Amino acid sequence: EVQLLESGGGLIQPGGSLRLSCAASGFTFRNYAMTWVRQGPGKGLEWVSGIGGSGHTTYYADSVKGRFTISRDNSRSTLYLQMNKLRAADTAVYYCAKDGLPFYDFWSGFTDYWGQGALVVVSS
Amino acid sequence: DIVMTQTPLSSPVTLGQPASISCRSSQSLVHSDGNTYLSWLQQRPGQPPRLLIYKISNRFSGVPNRFSGSGAGTEFTLKISRVEAEDVGVYYCMQATQFPWTFGHGTKVEIK
């Protein structure tokens, strides 16, 4: 059974840093690209970042580029999102999601499993 | 960025009746590999999103066959043939043809 468990969320002051983790199980983690998507309070879904299976290929939304870093540890089956220079606008539930097919460093064009999410609140 | 526009924003439906949601993209979602990476996601209250349909019309494992997707190019539709109580939630279309991936604003399906 595929499981994705996010952790590391919490309350942080503007300008601060936080690292989210997503522990994956139930599939061969290294074979799949992974994605972070966030959802602000009462808002819709916003794609944040994606990473290929090897970790060498990454993409970012303009809203987080230069502040967030996506990475992965395939030996630990864990995805990360390092968030620096946090702003109030970054307040959201952050979901990790698994790519639909084992295309390694390529994307299948859909995400089939999502975690329960980690809440990040940026406020003074 | 590709803009995804969903209509309607809200869809009150009688149990057992059909529902239809439209999604329009600001440019063609046909990828250079010939595939069209348009998905539909369901988000029930208090839950994470769940994949329903991928590549326009492919139902994901475990998704009831009352859900169907259709369309091409820039116009796409999700249909629920007979709405059940468990279908209440917000539905999103998502394009993954081009980075950044983008979502529609969501359509809330509720029971009349």
Interface residues (C-beta under 8 A of the other chain):
Chain A: T35 V37 G44 L45 E46 W47 G50 Y59 Y60 A61 D62 Y95 A97 G100 W107 G109 F110 T111 D112 Y113 W114 G115 Q116 G117
Chain B: H31 N35 Y37 S39 L41 Q43 P48 P49 R50 L51 Y54 K55 F60 V90 Y92 M94 A96 T97 F99 P100 W101 T102 F103 G104 H105 G106
